[in-house]
Amino acid sequence: MFEGNLLWAFGLTLFAGLATGVGSAAAFFAKRTNTRLLAVALGFSAGVMIYVSFVEIFAKARDAMSHEVGLRMGSWGTVLAFFGGMLLIGLIDKLVPSYENPHEMHRIEELQNGRQEHFDPRLLRMGVFSALAIAIHNFPEGLATFTVAMKDPQLGLPIAVAIAIHNIPEGIAVSIPVYYATGSRRRAFLLSFASGFAEPLGALVGYFLLFPFMTDVLFGVLFAGVAGIMVFISLDELLPAAREYGKHHFSLYGLIGGMVVMALSLLLFL
């Protein structure tokens, strides 16, 4: 099923995941954090994912389930799977200890003020666990991106871009503590880059474990769960992160802009 889209879907997932490396590189080569641009970008990403989840993905999930089990059961199943996706990502978020949680935003300026001259195993451990926490969060995101792209290649592109934008500050969040611990830009970059590989790993697991048994009902459950995951990420991570950078109105402008761009892109392909 959807074999012709496999390389495209996996490539988009890889692109989205490795955007953590972009964030890490930005931390080392930029002189300051462009808070206005970052707030708009994070808001834009949230707008894309919220709009497409409710308008497109949720509807396609209900249609797929209803085709096999009827409208009433299909509608109930879609709603349950939608909130099930939220519950899944919420549990993952809850199980990650708060001091290792990647949601805390960091600024590039910290690198100029926080370099450690000597190797510190304790701080390095903290950095490694931060990377692990981000990898755990990225796994279901990779499955979400891959699933959407397999079903609808055109829809997969904006979703991948939105996830990639979301991953850029996560790359910064990994790089800074590792650089604090070791003083090594190379080690910080590589660990940040590696944390993004959880997304294509999520795609591979989904492909080998789920897609061989794909039916309309399973597809509907998976697609509705993806919608729930993306809405949760937008509300729990992207918008709060944008506000932490101190640019509330810019994040709102980005949110609306993301919705408008997503709406226009869907209308153009009717």
N, C-alpha and C positions, 0 to 999 in steps of 0.2 A: 504494500500500500504506500503510495506517494514516493516510490523509489526514485522517480526522476528528480525529486527535490532534495534528495539526501545530501549531496555535496554542498548545495546552496545553504541548506539549513544548518549543517555542521559548520560551514565557513562563517556564517553570521554569528553563531554561538561562540566560536573561537574569537572572532573580532570583539564581541561584547566582553568576554571574559578577560582578554588581554589588555583591555583599557585600564586595568589597574596599573600596568606598566607605564601608561601615559601619565597617570597621576604621580607615580614615583619620579619619572623623568622631570615632570613639571616642578616638583618640589626641589630638585637639584639645580635646575637651570634657570628657573624664574627667580627674580629678585624679591618679589612680593606677591601676596595672594590678591588676585583681582576678585574681590568679594562681590562686586556688582555682577560681573559676568557669571560667576559661579552660582549665585543665587538665582539668576534668570535661567541658567542652564538646568539646574536642579528642578526648578519649578516647571520648566518646559517638559522635562522628562516625566514628571508626575502627571502633567496635563495629558500628554500622549497616552500614558498607560491607563489612567483612569477613564478617559473617553473611549478608548478602543476596547477596554474591558467590558464596559456597560453597553456600548452601542453595537459592537461587532462580535466580540468573542463570546459573550454570554448568549447572544441571540443564536449564533451558530451552534453552540453547545446544546441549547434547547431544541433547535431544529433536528439535530442529529439524533438526540435521544427520543424525541417525539416520533420520528420516522419509524422507530422500532417498537416502542412500548406505548405509543399514544400520547396525545397532548397533555392530559392531566398528569400521568406518571412522569412524562418527560420534563414537565415544568417543575414538579416537586424534586425530581432527581437533580435537575440543574441547580436549583436553589441550595439543596443540601450539599452538593459538590462545591459550589461557590464558597459557602461558609466553611466547608471542610478544608479548602485550600487556605483560607485565612487562619483556621485553627492550626494547620500544619506549620505554616511559617511562623505563627505566633509561638508555638511550642518550641521550635528551633531557637527562636529569639530568647525565650524564657530560659532555656537550658544552658545558654552561653552565659557564664558569670559576668556580672556587670563591669568589673574592672578589666575584662578582656573583650568587652563588647565593642565592635567597630563603629558604633553610631556616634561616638564623640568626635567632633570635627577638629581638625588641626590646621594651622596656618603655616605657610612656607617660611615666614619670618622666624619660626621657632628653630629652624636649622641653624640660623646665624647665632642664636643665643644659647643653644643647648648641646653643643658638641662635647662628647666625653673623650678625653685623651687616652684613657686606658680601658682595656677590655673589661666588661662587667657581665659575668655570666647571668646574674639575676635579671638585669635589664634586658639582656638578649632573650632570656626565656619569656619575658613579658612580650617582647616583639614577636617571637615565634607564635605564641598563643594568640596574639592579635591577628596574625596571618591565618592561623587555623580557624579562628572564629569567622573571619571573612570568607574563607573557603567553604565553611559549613553553610553560610548564608547564600553563597553563590551557587551551590549545587542545585537547589530547586529553581533558581533563576535561569540556569542553563537549560533545564528541562522545559521551562516555560517558553523560552526563546525558540528552542528547537521544535517544540510541538507546533507553535504558531507558524513557523516558517515551513514546516513540512506540509501543513494543510493549505496555507496560503502564502506563497513566496513573496508576493507584493506587500502583504501585511507584515511579514517577518522583518523587513528592512527597518521601518520606523521603530518597531519594538526593540530590535538589536541596538539601534542608535540610542534609544532612551536608556536601555540597560547600561550601555557603554558610558554614557554621561554620568549615570549613577555610580559607576565603578571608579571613576577618576578620583574623587575625594577619598574613596576607600584605599586606593593606592598610596595616597599621601599619608593616611592614617597608619599604614603598615611601615612605610619608609622612615617616618620620624622617630618612633621608638627604637627601631633597629639601629638607626644612625646614632641615636643617643648612646646606645649600648656599646657600639664597636668603633664609631668614627669612620666606618667604611661605607662609602656611597655605593660601591659595587655590591656588597652583601645586602644592603638595604633594598637596592633595586631588584636583585634577583629574587629575594624572598617575596617582595611585593608582586613581582611578575608571576611567580609560581602560584600565588594564592588565586590568581585569575583562572588557572587551569581547572578549577573545580567546575566551572560552567561547561566547557566541552565534555568534561567527565560526566556531568549530569545528562548531557545530550546522549552520550554513548550508552549509559545505563538505561535511559528511556528507550532508546532504539532497540537494544538487544533484549530487554526484559518485557517491554510493553507492546511495541509495534508488531511483533510476530503474531500477537493474539488480538489485534485491533478489530473491534466491532463498532457499530454506531453508538451503542450504549457506553462502551469503554471510552471511545473518543469523546463523547459528550461529557462524561465524568472528568476526564483529563482536561478538556478545554475549559470547563466551568471552574475547575480547581485552579487552573492557570490564571483565570480572571481574578479569582479571590486572592491569589498570591500577589499579583501585580497591584491590586488596589491596596492591600495591606502594606506592601513595600512603599507605595507612594505616600500613604498617610502616616506611616510609622517612621520612615527613614528620610525620604526625599524632602518633603515639605518642612519637617522639623530641622533638618540639616541646613536647608536654605535660610531658615530664620535664625539659626545659630550664627550665621555669618553676618547678621545684623542688617539685612536688607529685606525686610518683610514685604514691602510693596513691590520690589523687583521680583521676588519669588512669585507673587500673585500675578504680575504681568506675564511672567514666564509660563505659569500654569494656564492662563487663558490663551496665550499664544500657542502653547502645545496642543490644546484642545481644538483651536481654530485650524491649525495646520493639519492635524489628524483628520478632522471633519472634511476639509477640502480634498485631502488625498483620497479619502474613501469615496467622495462624490465623483471625483475625476475618473474612477475606475468602475462606475456603475455601468 
